[in-house]
Amino acid sequence: MSRMSGYDYVIIGKGLVGAAAARYLSKEAKVAIIGPDEPTDFHQSQIFASHYDQARVQRIIGKDIHWTRLNQDAINAYAALEKESGIRFHENMGCLYVNPHGVDAYLKAAPNQATQIGTNPVFYSSEKEINQQFPFLTFPEGTVGMLEEGPAGLINPRKLLQAQLTVAKSNGVTTINEVAVSLKKAGGVFTIVTNKGTTIHAGQVIIATGSYQNFSGLLEQPVAMRSKTESVILIEWDTKDPNTSKIPSILYELVHPEIEAIYVLPPVQYPDGKTYIKIGANVSEDEWFESKEEIAKWFQSGPSTTLSQKLFKGLKYILPSLPENSNYQSKPCVVSYTKHGRPYIGEYCIEGIIIAGGCNGYSAMCSDSIGKLGAFFAQNRSFPEPYEAAAFKIEYPD
Ligand SMILES: Cc1cc2nc3c(=O)[nH]c(=O)nc-3n(C[C@H](O)[C@H](O)[C@H](O)COP(=O)(O)OP(=O)(O)OC[C@H]3O[C@@H](n4cnc5c(N)ncnc54)[C@H](O)[C@@H]3O)c2cc1C
């Protein structure tokens, strides 16, 4: 049982946001980051995460200008981070947003946002126009859409995490592969104790525990955040398929009682050496969690066969050439939603505790910016222009 002290900042949560915050703070301060690595055996672990994967959609224009700024700033940081870490995690194959129900609020606002940020997306007013660009994809009549070309595309969350931690460690950050189980403040100093009995003292604490904000037992007063099951399937892909390099990331805004908000990630190689195309969505089987034990049970059981078949059918509809007898495997995951629909970045109701997180399903693509803002706020109790503090204000249950 070791004692570690004298840290200016300790970050709890060694995920995408926490690792980014550690990297930015490590340039000027003494920093430690606490959090378990990705488990090799889910049945041997009690705490999980939302980044155990090889691909996450990267777009530029977000739901509103606050998200868009986060996305654009994150993308602008990638080249330097890839160079400094020597790890490539970003691919530029573009991101196709489609809505079969016609022009929605996102597509209505996109042209103005594009002008504001100086990008030039392609807009499609029919499924025929989309099909001309992507002849291997099908969408129902009445579908409209928008294509953001590179740097929109995908990020590899495992590699992004590795890149953040590689640079953070080279700047002297201490990593503690344990789980924080208690957080106390006395005499202006925070004491964190882990599941292995390690005691760490810090001037300030950043909590970046993703979907575990209310389940870690570290916050007496819960924040207004709910976490739910998320499911994807990975379908084995034949890289000899001529469309392999032409498939963009896809956001398909289908609204249906059984399945909605579908996302498709292009073929990517996984650690087992195989290449997989991936589909995920919100489904009628999704459940909201009340405890970290429920999250563990979900990661250890995973999606049902029926759910997986539903996702496969969804992709087969969009990509008819997908062989009916394709091999696929399902993967469980967890996402969290905040009250205002954006990440929380700010000071918790205890001075010196900063919260950075609340993914709303879209934070991998801007995790570098959320971590950067969390770090900036911890140092300055303010946001750098043009960010607005109110947009990321921490909210509490009514
Ligand atoms: C299936 C799926 C698909 C997604 N697709 C996309 C997408 O296409 N594009 C996109 O941008 N986003 C996507 N997301 C969302 C994205 O993955 C998350 O927003 C992102 O991972 C959040 O980063 P985070 O650092 O807040 O949380 P995480 O990456 O989950 O990291 C939190 C870390 O805190 C740790 N932790 C928890 N409690 C403790 C504790 N007590 N002590 C120490 N450590 C603790 C956890 O183990 C974890 O490592 C998807 C999410 C899922 C689940």
The ligand as a Tripos MOL2 file, in Angstrom:
@<TRIPOS>MOLECULE
LIG
   53    58     1     0     0
SMALL
NO_CHARGES

@<TRIPOS>ATOM
      1 C1        -20.6100    1.5390  -28.9260 C.3       1 LIG1
      2 C2        -20.2140    2.9990  -28.8620 C.ar      1 LIG1
      3 C3        -20.0440    3.6890  -30.0300 C.ar      1 LIG1
      4 C4        -19.6320    5.0210  -29.9880 C.ar      1 LIG1
      5 N1        -19.4140    5.6620  -31.1650 N.ar      1 LIG1
      6 C5        -18.9090    6.9120  -31.1210 C.ar      1 LIG1
      7 C6        -18.5620    7.5500  -32.3360 C.ar      1 LIG1
      8 O1        -18.7200    6.9680  -33.4220 O.2       1 LIG1
      9 N2        -18.0010    8.7880  -32.2590 N.ar      1 LIG1
     10 C7        -17.8030    9.4280  -31.0510 C.ar      1 LIG1
     11 O2        -17.2890   10.5480  -31.0440 O.2       1 LIG1
     12 N3        -18.1370    8.8490  -29.8770 N.ar      1 LIG1
     13 C8        -18.6820    7.6130  -29.9030 C.ar      1 LIG1
     14 N4        -18.9670    6.9890  -28.7350 N.ar      1 LIG1
     15 C9        -18.7900    7.7000  -27.4720 C.3       1 LIG1
     16 C10       -17.3300    7.6650  -27.0110 C.3       1 LIG1
     17 O3        -16.7720    6.4100  -27.0690 O.3       1 LIG1
     18 C11       -17.2900    8.2250  -25.6130 C.3       1 LIG1
     19 O4        -17.8880    9.4760  -25.6670 O.3       1 LIG1
     20 C12       -15.8680    8.3850  -25.0790 C.3       1 LIG1
     21 O5        -15.2340    7.1490  -24.9450 O.3       1 LIG1
     22 C13       -15.9590    9.0830  -23.7220 C.3       1 LIG1
     23 O6        -14.6690    9.2690  -23.2270 O.3       1 LIG1
     24 P1        -14.4750    9.3950  -21.6440 P.3       1 LIG1
     25 O7        -13.0300    9.5800  -21.4070 O.co2     1 LIG1
     26 O8        -15.4480   10.4040  -21.1050 O.co2     1 LIG1
     27 O9        -14.9760    7.9910  -21.0980 O.3       1 LIG1
     28 P2        -14.2250    6.5810  -21.1960 P.3       1 LIG1
     29 O10       -13.4750    6.5090  -22.4660 O.co2     1 LIG1
     30 O11       -15.2100    5.5410  -20.8860 O.co2     1 LIG1
     31 O12       -13.1580    6.6800  -19.9840 O.3       1 LIG1
     32 C14       -13.5650    6.7590  -18.6380 C.3       1 LIG1
     33 C15       -12.5300    5.9550  -17.8510 C.3       1 LIG1
     34 O13       -12.7790    6.1110  -16.4500 O.3       1 LIG1
     35 C16       -12.5360    4.8650  -15.8400 C.3       1 LIG1
     36 N5        -13.1390    4.8670  -14.5020 N.ar      1 LIG1
     37 C17       -14.4560    4.7790  -14.1740 C.ar      1 LIG1
     38 N6        -14.6030    4.8220  -12.8250 N.ar      1 LIG1
     39 C18       -13.3360    4.9400  -12.3030 C.ar      1 LIG1
     40 C19       -12.8130    5.0350  -10.9760 C.ar      1 LIG1
     41 N7        -13.6100    5.0010   -9.9130 N.pl3     1 LIG1
     42 N8        -11.4670    5.1140  -10.8110 N.ar      1 LIG1
     43 C20       -10.6350    5.1500  -11.8900 C.ar      1 LIG1
     44 N9        -11.0760    5.0780  -13.1800 N.ar      1 LIG1
     45 C21       -12.4070    4.9680  -13.3750 C.ar      1 LIG1
     46 C22       -13.1080    3.8530  -16.8050 C.3       1 LIG1
     47 O14       -12.6120    2.5530  -16.5980 O.3       1 LIG1
     48 C23       -12.6320    4.4550  -18.1420 C.3       1 LIG1
     49 O15       -11.3740    3.9470  -18.5040 O.3       1 LIG1
     50 C24       -19.4140    5.6650  -28.7370 C.ar      1 LIG1
     51 C25       -19.6010    4.9730  -27.5410 C.ar      1 LIG1
     52 C26       -20.0030    3.6560  -27.6040 C.ar      1 LIG1
     53 C27       -20.2080    2.9440  -26.3190 C.3       1 LIG1
@<TRIPOS>BOND
     1     1     2 1
     2     2     3 ar
     3     2    52 ar
     4     3     4 ar
     5     4     5 ar
     6     4    50 ar
     7     5     6 ar
     8     6     7 ar
     9     6    13 1
    10     7     8 2
    11     7     9 ar
    12     9    10 ar
    13    10    11 2
    14    10    12 ar
    15    12    13 ar
    16    13    14 ar
    17    14    15 1
    18    14    50 ar
    19    15    16 1
    20    16    17 1
    21    16    18 1
    22    18    19 1
    23    18    20 1
    24    20    21 1
    25    20    22 1
    26    22    23 1
    27    23    24 1
    28    24    25 2
    29    24    26 1
    30    24    27 1
    31    27    28 1
    32    28    29 2
    33    28    30 1
    34    28    31 1
    35    31    32 1
    36    32    33 1
    37    33    34 1
    38    33    48 1
    39    34    35 1
    40    35    36 1
    41    35    46 1
    42    36    37 ar
    43    36    45 ar
    44    37    38 ar
    45    38    39 ar
    46    39    40 ar
    47    39    45 ar
    48    40    41 1
    49    40    42 ar
    50    42    43 ar
    51    43    44 ar
    52    44    45 ar
    53    46    47 1
    54    46    48 1
    55    48    49 1
    56    50    51 ar
    57    51    52 ar
    58    52    53 1
@<TRIPOS>SUBSTRUCTURE
     1 LIG1         1 GROUP 0 **** ****
